[in-house]
Amino acid sequence: MKSRKRKIILIVVILLLLLFFLLYFVWSNRQSYKSVQYSILYHSDTLVKTKDLERYLAKCCNPIAGELKRNVSLPQIEAQIRRWPYCDSVRTFTDIHGNVRIEMVQAKVVARVINAGGESFYLARQGSGGKLVPFLPNRPLRVLVVSGNIPDRYRADYNMELHDTSLCRDLLTLADYIDSHPFWKAQITQVYVERKGMYLLTPLMGNHLITFGDVSRMEEKFDNLWNLYKQGLNVVGWYRYAKVNLQFGDKIPCEKRIM
């Protein structure tokens, strides 16, 4: 008898909970979102601001603030923001006050590319690969500048993961390495592309040009350059040589400057 009463009570409790959640779902869907709050996290210099994200959403999505919750799809809004070239990742959620919160991580830009036609775009790290990002002329970034014989142009549909042998892929590998090491980030200011696989580096300190070659043995090349700086140029002077060649292992041919 007691067991039967317990079962009846349990069923009633479950039905009441289901009714409560049903009523809450109906009530919440008749409520509207009060406001939208934006925030952007940066892993490199600021390229876009919350106002830019707000304007972007205004162009491609229906209004959120004041709209009934049942008419707003937060997953679709997230997907739309992920398609924005300046976005690396994003999450959307609501708080207890009925506000929508959008938290975006800006793409980590590591280089500005100026192609052979004089057009500019950015290279950005994304996950294990990278992507091309449109250039914003009024938002200067303190990043590595890459120029020279670069045929690539900005394309919104460019998938770097599918182009392992592309020039941009190699340039991203080089730029990302430089960006991840504080000394090289401060020292190497420009990369000039003579042709694919032949890159020339311009340092900030020391009036010499660095023949780097391709991105193979990249870490070894930078280690050799570091040793040259530490054991060579620190002794004989930073302006003694006009050219430094890193293509031949730890034997580094250096061309003296003509005085």
C-alpha positions in Angstrom: 0.0 0.0 0.0 2.8 2.4 1.0 4.7 1.5 -2.1 1.7 2.3 -4.3 1.3 5.7 -2.6 4.9 6.5 -3.2 4.5 5.6 -6.9 1.5 7.9 -7.2 3.3 10.7 -5.4 6.3 10.3 -7.7 4.1 10.3 -10.8 2.3 13.5 -9.6 5.7 15.2 -8.8 7.0 14.3 -12.3 3.8 15.6 -14.0 4.0 18.8 -12.0 7.6 19.3 -13.0 6.8 18.6 -16.6 3.9 21.1 -16.4 6.2 23.7 -14.8 8.8 23.3 -17.5 6.2 23.5 -20.2 4.7 26.6 -18.8 8.1 28.1 -18.4 9.0 27.3 -22.0 5.8 28.9 -23.2 6.3 32.0 -21.0 10.0 32.4 -22.0 9.2 32.2 -25.7 6.7 35.0 -25.3 9.4 37.2 -23.7 11.7 39.4 -25.7 15.4 40.0 -25.4 16.2 43.2 -23.6 19.6 44.1 -25.1 22.7 42.7 -26.8 26.1 43.0 -25.1 29.3 42.5 -27.1 32.8 41.8 -26.0 35.9 40.9 -28.1 39.1 39.2 -26.8 42.4 40.0 -28.6 45.5 37.9 -29.1 47.1 40.5 -31.3 46.6 44.3 -31.9 43.1 45.5 -32.1 41.8 45.3 -35.6 38.0 45.4 -35.1 35.9 46.8 -32.3 32.5 45.9 -30.8 30.9 48.6 -33.0 32.2 46.9 -36.1 30.7 43.6 -35.0 27.4 45.3 -34.2 27.3 46.9 -37.7 28.2 43.6 -39.3 25.3 41.8 -37.5 22.9 44.6 -38.4 23.6 44.0 -42.1 23.3 40.2 -42.1 20.9 39.4 -39.2 17.5 40.6 -38.0 17.4 42.7 -34.9 17.8 40.9 -31.6 17.0 43.5 -28.9 13.3 43.7 -28.4 12.6 40.6 -30.5 10.7 37.7 -29.1 13.0 34.9 -28.0 11.1 32.3 -30.2 12.0 34.4 -33.3 15.7 34.5 -32.6 18.1 31.6 -33.3 21.3 32.1 -31.3 23.1 29.2 -33.1 22.4 30.9 -36.5 23.8 34.1 -35.2 26.9 32.3 -34.0 27.3 30.7 -37.4 27.0 34.1 -39.1 29.7 35.6 -36.9 32.0 32.7 -37.6 31.8 33.6 -41.3 33.1 37.1 -40.5 36.7 37.1 -41.6 37.9 38.9 -38.5 36.5 36.2 -36.1 38.5 33.3 -34.8 35.8 31.9 -32.5 32.6 33.1 -30.8 30.0 32.0 -28.3 26.5 33.4 -27.6 24.4 33.0 -24.5 21.7 34.7 -22.4 21.9 35.9 -18.9 19.2 35.9 -16.2 18.1 39.4 -17.0 17.1 38.6 -20.6 20.2 40.0 -22.4 22.1 38.3 -25.2 25.8 38.2 -24.6 28.1 37.7 -27.6 31.8 37.0 -26.9 34.1 36.9 -29.9 37.8 36.2 -30.2 39.5 38.2 -32.9 41.6 36.4 -35.5 45.2 36.5 -34.5 46.9 38.5 -37.3 50.6 37.7 -37.7 51.5 39.5 -41.0 50.3 42.1 -43.5 50.8 41.0 -47.1 51.3 43.4 -50.0 51.0 41.4 -53.2 52.6 42.0 -56.6 49.7 44.3 -57.6 50.0 46.4 -54.5 46.9 45.0 -52.8 47.0 44.3 -49.1 45.5 41.6 -46.9 46.4 40.0 -43.6 47.5 36.5 -42.7 46.0 35.1 -39.5 46.5 32.0 -37.4 43.4 29.9 -36.9 43.5 26.6 -35.1 46.2 24.4 -36.7 46.0 26.4 -40.0 45.3 29.9 -41.0 43.2 32.2 -43.2 43.3 35.4 -45.2 41.8 38.5 -43.6 40.7 41.7 -45.4 43.0 44.7 -44.9 41.6 47.7 -43.0 43.5 50.9 -44.1 42.4 52.9 -41.1 43.4 50.3 -38.5 47.2 50.0 -38.7 48.7 46.9 -37.0 52.2 46.4 -35.7 52.8 43.2 -37.6 55.4 41.8 -39.9 55.1 43.2 -43.5 55.5 40.8 -46.4 55.9 42.1 -49.9 57.4 41.2 -53.3 56.6 38.7 -55.9 53.3 37.4 -54.4 50.6 36.6 -56.9 48.0 35.6 -54.3 45.0 38.0 -53.8 42.5 38.1 -51.0 39.7 35.6 -51.5 36.9 35.2 -48.9 36.6 31.5 -49.8 40.3 30.7 -49.5 40.9 27.6 -47.4 44.5 27.4 -46.4 44.1 23.9 -45.0 43.4 22.7 -48.6 46.5 24.5 -50.0 49.5 23.0 -48.2 51.9 24.0 -50.9 50.7 27.6 -51.4 52.9 30.6 -51.0 50.5 32.0 -48.3 50.8 28.8 -46.3 54.6 29.1 -46.3 54.5 32.8 -45.4 52.1 32.0 -42.5 54.5 29.4 -41.2 57.4 31.9 -41.3 55.4 34.8 -39.9 53.8 32.7 -37.1 57.3 31.5 -36.0 58.6 35.1 -35.9 55.5 36.3 -34.1 55.8 33.6 -31.4 59.4 34.6 -30.4 59.6 38.0 -28.8 63.2 38.7 -30.0 62.5 37.8 -33.6 59.2 39.7 -33.5 61.0 42.8 -32.5 64.1 42.2 -34.8 62.5 41.1 -38.1 60.4 43.8 -39.6 59.9 42.8 -43.2 60.0 39.8 -45.5 60.6 40.2 -49.3 59.6 37.4 -51.6 61.9 37.1 -54.6 60.1 33.9 -55.6 58.4 31.0 -53.8 61.1 29.4 -51.6 63.4 32.5 -51.7 62.7 34.9 -48.9 64.8 37.9 -47.8 64.4 39.2 -44.2 65.0 42.8 -43.1 66.1 43.3 -39.5 65.4 46.3 -37.3 68.9 46.3 -35.7 71.9 46.1 -38.1 71.9 47.3 -41.7 72.1 43.9 -43.3 69.8 41.8 -45.5 69.2 38.2 -44.5 68.9 35.5 -47.3 66.6 33.0 -45.6 65.7 30.7 -48.5 62.6 28.6 -47.9 60.9 27.6 -44.6 62.7 24.3 -44.4 65.0 24.0 -41.3 63.4 27.2 -40.1 64.2 26.8 -36.4 67.8 25.8 -37.2 68.2 28.9 -39.4 67.0 31.2 -36.7 69.3 29.4 -34.1 72.2 30.0 -36.4 71.3 33.6 -36.9 71.1 34.0 -33.1 74.5 32.5 -32.7 75.9 34.9 -35.3 74.4 37.8 -33.6 75.7 36.7 -30.2 79.1 35.5 -31.1 79.9 37.5 -34.2 78.1 40.8 -34.7 78.3 41.6 -31.0 82.1 41.4 -31.4 82.8 42.9 -34.8 79.9 45.3 -34.9 76.3 45.2 -36.2 77.0 47.3 -39.3 80.0 45.4 -40.6 78.1 43.1 -43.0 75.7 44.0 -45.8 74.3 40.5 -46.4 73.9 37.3 -44.3 73.1 33.9 -45.9 71.4 31.3 -43.8 70.9 28.6 -46.5 74.1 26.6 -45.8 73.6 25.3 -42.3 75.9 26.6 -39.5 78.4 28.0 -42.1 77.0 31.4 -42.7 78.5 33.4 -45.6 78.5 37.1 -44.8 79.2 39.8 -47.3 81.2 42.8 -45.9 79.9 46.2 -46.4 81.8 48.4 -48.8 82.8 51.5 -46.9 
